[in-house]
Amino acid sequence: MADLTVVTDATFEAEVLKSELPVLVDFWAVWCGPCRAVAPAVEELAKEYQGKLKVCKVDVDNNRAAAQALGINSIPTLYLFKGGIAVDKVIGAVPKSMLKQMVEKNL
């Protein structure tokens, strides 16, 4: 299993905003079909970029503050943070190639 970090509202600042590495954050929910569809690609990216990219998951049902602060209205939404700043995002169950492209241009 890839090194995915489960992030909560309480740990969002420390795990995402203060991370030394760029961070890919998957905002998802258990009941969300498209979220389950994109999950394997997110896990594969966590393995492929281990040591270069931190990959986190935020369950929006249990952790609403971070999602609200970012204005997330639909899931899955994947944000890429660099130096504590959101530099890119994709919404929806997109192909792994699109996620990889977002990661590559921001590493």
Phi and psi in degrees as a GROMACS rama.xvg file:
@    title "Ramachandran Plot"
@    xaxis  label "Phi"
@    yaxis  label "Psi"
@TYPE xy
-67.9488  162.971  ALA-2
-85.509  81.6214  ASP-3
-96.2089  135.595  LEU-4
-102.365  124.61  THR-5
-84.1873  122.444  VAL-6
-112.532  140.762  VAL-7
-115.026  172.827  THR-8
-55.9119  -37.22  ASP-9
-70.0985  -28.4767  ALA-10
-106.453  -0.918373  THR-11
-57.3701  -47.5904  PHE-12
-61.1231  -48.8976  GLU-13
-67.4977  -43.7508  ALA-14
-78.7892  -34.7146  GLU-15
-106.301  -58.5163  VAL-16
-70.2919  -28.1642  LEU-17
-105.185  12.2714  LYS-18
-70.1847  140.375  SER-19
-70.4962  -33.0884  GLU-20
-92.1256  157.347  LEU-21
-59.8779  150.206  PRO-22
-128.447  125.713  VAL-23
-96.5538  120.958  LEU-24
-114.57  122.409  VAL-25
-99.1965  109.355  ASP-26
-89.7597  119.329  PHE-27
-146.402  177.923  TRP-28
-148.266  152.551  ALA-29
-58.8865  -39.6406  VAL-30
-79.4548  -5.61691  TRP-31
-87.466  110.409  CYS-32
-59.5269  -49.9177  GLY-33
-60.39  -30.1412  PRO-34
-65.1986  -42.2839  CYS-35
-66.7009  -32.6677  ARG-36
-67.6822  -36.0369  ALA-37
-87.2376  -15.5752  VAL-38
-55.9803  -44.5102  ALA-39
-60.5225  -37.7805  PRO-40
-65.6157  -39.6692  ALA-41
-63.7852  -43.2691  VAL-42
-63.7587  -39.9076  GLU-43
-64.3649  -40.1485  GLU-44
-64.059  -37.8148  LEU-45
-59.4945  -39.3933  ALA-46
-71.2887  -46.6798  LYS-47
-64.4111  -34.0733  GLU-48
-108.746  20.5176  TYR-49
-55.3009  130.308  GLN-50
90.0549  -15.7925  GLY-51
-114.183  -23.8898  LYS-52
-143.453  134.761  LEU-53
-95.8385  134.299  LYS-54
-118.423  125.634  VAL-55
-126.639  155.204  CYS-56
-125.022  135.372  LYS-57
-122.959  116.9  VAL-58
-78.3234  109.275  ASP-59
-69.4068  -21.6015  VAL-60
-68.6189  -36.3512  ASP-61
-99.2069  -10.4262  ASN-62
-138.757  80.8768  ASN-63
-84.0756  -24.6561  ARG-64
-62.2351  -48.4356  ALA-65
-63.9088  -43.2932  ALA-66
-64.1581  -41.2908  ALA-67
-66.2766  -40.5923  GLN-68
-61.6993  -31.5038  ALA-69
-92.9012  -1.88235  LEU-70
71.0096  31.8948  GLY-71
-76.3639  121.464  ILE-72
-111.753  -18.7393  ASN-73
-139.406  150.968  SER-74
-128.08  154.389  ILE-75
-73.3785  141.835  PRO-76
-122.789  129.394  THR-77
-117.247  122.071  LEU-78
-107.332  146.736  TYR-79
-113.763  120.897  LEU-80
-106.555  141.151  PHE-81
-139.543  122.545  LYS-82
60.95  31.7256  GLY-83
81.3438  4.85083  GLY-84
-117.636  135.648  ILE-85
-71.7762  115.229  ALA-86
-105.93  -15.2647  VAL-87
-163.327  159.127  ASP-88
-157.17  156.157  LYS-89
-133.526  146.954  VAL-90
-119.646  132.865  ILE-91
101.299  172.399  GLY-92
-81.8407  91.1384  ALA-93
-97.2285  158.901  VAL-94
-64.8469  154.582  PRO-95
-55.4991  -36.8269  LYS-96
-59.0854  -35.7484  SER-97
-70.4495  -39.8471  MET-98
-65.1223  -42.4888  LEU-99
-62.891  -40.5308  LYS-100
-61.5356  -42.6099  GLN-101
-62.7591  -43.1912  MET-102
-64.1117  -49.7044  VAL-103
-57.4242  -43.0727  GLU-104
-73.7256  -9.66258  LYS-105
-115.625  3.71843  ASN-106
